[in-house]
Amino acid sequence: MDLLKVLQSRYTTKAYDANKKIPTEQFNQLLEILRLAPSSINIQPWHFFVADHADAKARIAKALVGKYAYNAPKVLDSSHTILFCTKADIDAEHLEQLLQQDDQSGRFKDEQAKQGQKDTRTGYIDYYRNEKGDIGRWAENQTFIALGQMLLAAGIEQIDATPIGGFDEEILSQELELKQLGLIPSVLLTLGYRSDNDFNAKLPKSRLAAEQIFTHL
Ligand SMILES: Cc1cc2nc3c(=O)[nH]c(=O)nc-3n(C[C@H](O)[C@H](O)[C@H](O)COP(=O)(O)O)c2cc1C
C-alpha cells in the first residue's frame, strides 16, 4: 500500500450514496482502530456515539440546522456516523479506571511500577490543569488525534469520510444528555460511500506549498 497515494486520493465527501452500507465486519475493524488511538499519558479522554440506522442519524441531524444545515444530508445519507466526545473534566474516577486497566493489561511488574504510573499521570494532570491552565483544550486535542487516525484508516479502507465540526453543540448536548454524562461534543465523522453527484470528488486537492509550511533548521 502506498500511503502517500491514499492521502492524495482521500478527500472530504460532501454527498453520500444513501443506499450503500459499510460491511459490519469492516466497520467493527474501524472501531477497533479508533479504540487503539494514542493519547498523551494514554489518557483516552473520549467517548464515541455510533449511529448506524436512520433514527440514530436523525437524532444527530437535529443539531445540523440553521447555518449548519448543509451538513445534515451528510449524516442522514452516511452509512455510519460517529460523534467524538471529550470528557469535560479528568476526574479521579477516570484516572483510577485507567490505572486498573493498565494493571489488567499486564503493564506493571510490581506495586512500585503501578504507583510510578499513577504519580506520573497525576503530575501531568496537575501541570495541564494548574500550570498550563487549560486542561479542557489538552483533553480535546487528544480526541482530534483519534479523528486523524480514523480519517487515515478510512482512506486506506477505501471508505469515504467527512469530518464535521459544524454543528450546534447545545442541541447535540441536549439530545444525547451529554452534560449529565460529563461530555462535550467535539467532532462528527460520517463514513460511507460517495454519491455520483459529489462535486468535491472531482476537485483537485489544495494545500499550502512545502516552502510555506516547512522550515528546515
Ligand atoms: C476538524 C474538522 C472539521 C471540519 N468540519 C467540516 C464541516 O463541518 N463540513 C464540511 O463539509 N467539511 C468539514 N471539514 C473538512 C475540511 O474542510 C477539509 O478537510 C479540508 O478542506 C481539506 O480537504 P480534504 O479533506 O478534502 O483534503 C472539517 C475538517 C476537519 C479536520
The ligand as an ORCA input file, in Angstrom:
! r2SCAN-3c Opt
* xyz 0 1
  C     -11.940     19.276     12.469
  C     -12.534     19.414     11.085
  C     -13.801     19.940     10.932
  C     -14.399     20.023      9.667
  N     -15.695     20.435      9.546
  C     -16.318     20.341      8.347
  C     -17.716     20.610      8.222
  O     -18.396     20.965      9.187
  N     -18.293     20.435      6.998
  C     -17.580     20.044      5.891
  O     -18.157     19.901      4.801
  N     -16.226     19.809      5.982
  C     -15.589     19.938      7.170
  N     -14.247     19.658      7.270
  C     -13.488     19.254      6.071
  C     -12.412     20.249      5.676
  O     -12.977     21.365      5.081
  C     -11.424     19.527      4.748
  O     -10.768     18.506      5.460
  C     -10.372     20.458      4.167
  O     -10.970     21.417      3.314
  C      -9.309     19.690      3.394
  O      -9.886     18.985      2.323
  P      -9.775     17.415      2.139
  O     -10.223     16.773      3.436
  O     -10.741     17.123      1.014
  O      -8.358     17.057      1.809
  C     -13.653     19.615      8.526
  C     -12.349     19.110      8.699
  C     -11.802     18.982      9.949
  C     -10.430     18.358     10.083
*
